[in-house]
Amino acid sequence: MTFFFVRDARQKYRFFSTEPVRPIEAPTPRWRKLWDKAKSKLLLLPQRTLRQEQALARAVSLKDPAVEIFHADRTEEKKIRFRFFLFLQRQRTRHVLLLAGEALLLPFSALTMPLPGPNVFFYVLALIMITQWQALRGLNRLGRLEHEFRPSALLSEWEEAVKAHAEDRFPDLLERIELEFGLTALRKVLWPPSKKTRRRAD
């Protein structure tokens, strides 16, 4: 499995892997209908968020003592190591705080279950918590592993285009990165539509 630590079109670092987003399986067949409905709601979350959460979660199953992470070669290894360390620390704090807040909401969401109709709020919240808990475990695992940073000239081209706000180059670069690394739907991760664009579309 290959991981990436790259700036998106908004100059924010994104962490993702070559693996596509996969839905969480239902715990038992009895709850499959509600669970499937909750999964469809969860998949409405931004792909950049889901891809990052699941990439972090996949780190739990890594067996090797080192993990390979591709980044833009325009950044020195010392700097990228420091930025990745800060990224892990911020994400760990964020996940702990979110899980604490969601744990407080969970009992209240359980109260809505007896209401008539397909009430899926409890299941969506439970799925989000499971995803974030797995990501937190992955963050802890990543923190203990050795990080082998692999510079990429193609990712550097992307970051230079981002820095220059050269959006006309984005589609071609994203397509080349997908072909180079076997990635899919990369635009949803590195070049999601802005709020202004979404409002115009609506």
C-alpha positions, 0 to 999 in steps of 0.5 A: 500500500502506498501513501501520499502527503500532498497539498491540495488546491487550497494549499492544505496537506492531504493524506491518502492512499492508493486504496479507494473508499470502502464502506464499513460492513454491517455488524449483523444482517438484522440491521443491514437495511438501516446500516446500508442507509447510514452508509449511503449518508456517510458516503455523502461526506467529502471524498477528501475527508473519507479518503484521509480517514480510511487511509489513516485507518489502514495504517493499523494493519501495516506489518512493516516497521516502515511506511512509504509516503510520496510527497512533492520533491520541492520540499526538503525531507527535513521540512516534510518530516516536520510538517508530517509530524505536526499533521499527525499531532493535529489530527490526533488532537482533532480526532480525540476531541471529535470522538469525545463530542460524538460520545456525548451525542450518542445517548441522545441519538439513541433516544430517536431510534423508537420514533416512527420511520427509518431514523438513521441518525444514530447509525450515521453517528455510530459509523462516523465514530467507528471511522474516526476511532479506526483513524485514531488507531491508525494515527497512533500506529503511524506515529510509531512507524519509520517514515520513508519519504519518496520525492516525486517530480510529478507531485512537485509539478502539481504543487507548483501549479497550485502555488501559481493558481494555474487551474488550467493545468490542474486537470492534466496534472491530476490525470497524469498523477492518477496514471502514474500511481494507479489512483482514482477520483483524485480530483475529489481529494485534491481539487474539490469544488469551492463553496462559490462553485457549489453555490453557482451549481445550485 
